[in-house]
Amino acid sequence: MKRKVTVEGEGLRFSAAHMTTIGDKAEPLHGHNYRVTVSLEGDLTADSWVFDFVALRRLARRLCAELDHRFLLQRESRILQAKEHGDEWEITVAGRRYVFPKPDVVPLPIDNVTAERLAEWLSGRLKDELRAAGARNLTSISVGVEEAPGQAAWHSEEFGQLPGYGRT
């Protein structure tokens, strides 16, 4: 029988700036106060846990802290151009040019900084961390990213039964 645990709320938030692209256009630079929810499904361990709430919250909180008060850069964008110059990032898109100090930027391996892609990125990072922690009883993960009240995107995926639980 599969069981499910969920963490949300306190500490699972981050504020960040971004600019999403739609077609060949880019939204103006703006930000959100994001909220994150993480759910894990799996079998109970010998100690009757799916996964420790405190440990899961700690992992998710650390990832949120990596994004907090930063500019989220989509490194695989079709139209946004980003170049590193010394200690800064230069970003050009739709006739606009931005320069950010390097420590203020989180370059993400995604094509667009949408709630959907952020949920997918967070899910992948958490999945890797959980596998590294030896959580072999887990069968799936779901991550929700809310960018405004009532507006959330979710990404769910299976853990799979891979030798050594390596990444697919």
PyMOL commands that set and color helices and strands:
alter all, ss='L'
color gray80, all
select helices_A, chain A and resi 53-67+102-104+115-132+163-165
alter helices_A, ss='H'
color red, helices_A
select strands_A, chain A and resi 3-7+13-18+21-22+25-26+30-42+70-74+81-85+88-93+96-101+105-108+138-148+151-158
alter strands_A, ss='S'
color yellow, strands_A
deselect
rebuild
show_as cartoon
